[in-house]
Amino acid sequence: MTVMLTPDLITSLNVTDSDAYVVALNPDGLVIGSAEVYGVTQTSLAVWGDDTETAEVDGALANENVSFQLVDGNILYD
């Protein structure tokens, strides 16, 4: 899945750290996508799905909730 991070969203984040990024997480806390957000006006975030050919869960499962967090330096926002 691709999630667009529009200019209005990027502006509302008010990031301060040059390494700030947004992560997508599954309910177990597995990082299933990320995108840098400092110094951009718009970007996209790829949310990876699970590879059903492997035994381990390595992405989002079908119909699974996805949450997002902003990592801005030492600060983590839900």
C-alpha positions in Angstrom: 0.0 0.0 0.0 1.2 3.5 -0.7 0.2 6.3 1.7 0.5 9.9 0.5 1.8 12.4 3.0 0.3 15.6 1.6 1.7 19.1 2.1 -1.0 19.9 4.7 0.1 16.8 6.8 3.8 17.5 6.4 3.3 21.1 7.5 1.2 20.1 10.5 4.1 17.8 11.8 6.3 20.8 12.7 9.4 18.6 12.7 12.6 20.1 14.1 15.2 17.3 13.6 16.9 16.9 10.1 16.6 13.1 10.5 12.8 13.1 11.3 10.8 10.3 9.8 7.4 8.7 9.9 7.1 4.9 10.5 4.2 2.5 9.8 3.7 -0.3 12.4 1.6 -3.4 12.6 -0.2 -4.2 15.9 2.9 -6.2 17.1 5.1 -3.1 16.7 6.9 -4.4 13.6 8.0 -1.6 11.3 6.4 -2.1 8.0 7.3 1.2 6.3 9.0 4.5 6.8 9.6 7.8 5.1 11.8 10.9 5.8 9.7 14.0 6.4 12.3 16.8 7.1 12.7 19.4 4.4 10.1 17.9 2.1 6.7 19.4 1.1 5.1 16.1 0.0 6.2 12.4 0.1 4.8 8.9 0.1 5.3 6.0 2.4 5.2 2.4 1.2 3.6 0.0 3.7 4.9 -3.4 3.1 2.7 -6.5 3.1 3.6 -9.9 4.5 5.4 -12.3 2.2 3.1 -15.4 2.5 5.9 -17.6 1.0 7.9 -17.4 4.3 6.9 -18.6 7.7 7.8 -15.4 9.5 5.5 -12.4 9.5 7.5 -9.6 7.8 4.8 -7.1 6.8 1.2 -6.2 7.2 -1.4 -9.0 7.2 -4.7 -8.7 5.3 -7.2 -6.5 7.1 -4.6 -5.7 9.8 -4.7 -2.2 11.5 -1.7 -0.1 10.7 -0.5 2.7 13.0 1.9 5.6 12.3 4.5 7.3 14.5 6.6 10.4 13.9 10.2 10.1 15.2 11.6 13.7 15.6 15.0 13.4 17.2 14.5 12.1 20.7 10.7 12.6 20.6 8.2 9.9 19.5 4.7 11.0 18.5 1.8 8.6 18.0 
